Amino acid sequence: MTDAPPSPSLADRLGQAYPAVAALPAELRDQVLATQAMVLTVPPGTPLFEEGAPCQGFPMLLSGEVRVARGSQGGRSLELYRVTPGELCVASTAGLFGQSPLVAHGSATQPTELVVLSRAGFEFWVVDPGFRRFVFGVFGDRLADLMGLAEAVAFQRLDQRLAAALLGHGSPLLVTHQTLADELGTVREIVTRLLKRFERAGWLSLGRERIELLDAPALRRLAAGQSAE
């Protein structure tokens, strides 16, 4: 019988998802992980940080997904972005750099495992030029995405944005009308009304927590602001 291979260390797992972590000096990486980091494993729906609260740390995902939104957890909210392994949370990064309250809230959408660096641990790592370039690079990319979202919210009709959201999920979509409403920053009743209009036009078929796209080209034309007929 041969011995089983050793399980990968936390540094190895984190380095696989984040090459900038793997490139850190080994002593700096390991010391921060040993003294300035904690590992969390949470089920879907777990709140991870709250809007208006102080930022408690710098999260990096090993598995799962985190939805980041602005607005009340119990009411209307607008999804800003989602974080998966290899990506960073801009709201947390901005809170650490600016030492300001968080401007969004985040929650796990599926079983999620993450490493959370303390503020001190983040400051140790961000001194490294390679890690700092990685953080600012992701920050810039996410800012461009948020500018696009702001433009869509300000200038696009809701039916265009809903059509784009449906196309972005593929078919069939196993989502609730409330989930789509949260993603678009509106209320469920309006999304339901628009979906039924799309169904009457023959563009999709509605089921219980299931949406099957029947005419993607028509939805694509609507999303682009063109006539869908």
Sequence and secondary structure as in RCSB ss.txt:
>XXXX:A:sequence
MTDAPPSPSLADRLGQAYPAVAALPAELRDQVLATQAMVLTVPPGTPLFEEGAPCQGFPMLLSGEVRVARGSQGG
RSLELYRVTPGELCVASTAGLFGQSPLVAHGSATQPTELVVLSRAGFEFWVVDPGFRRFVFGVFGDRLADLMGLA
EAVAFQRLDQRLAAALLGHGSPLLVTHQTLADELGTVREIVTRLLKRFERAGWLSLGRERIELLDAPALRRLAAG
QSAE
>XXXX:A:secstr
         HHHHHHHH HHHHTS HHHHHHHHHHSEEEEEE TT EEE TTS    EEEEEES EEEEEE TTS
 EEEEEEE TT   HHHHHHHHHT   SSEEEESSSEEEEEE HHHHHHHHTSHHHHHHHHHHHHHHHHHHHHHH
HHHHHS HHHHHHHHHHHH SSB   HHHHHHHHTS HHHHHHHHHHHHHTTSEEEETTEEEES HHHHHHHHTT
S   
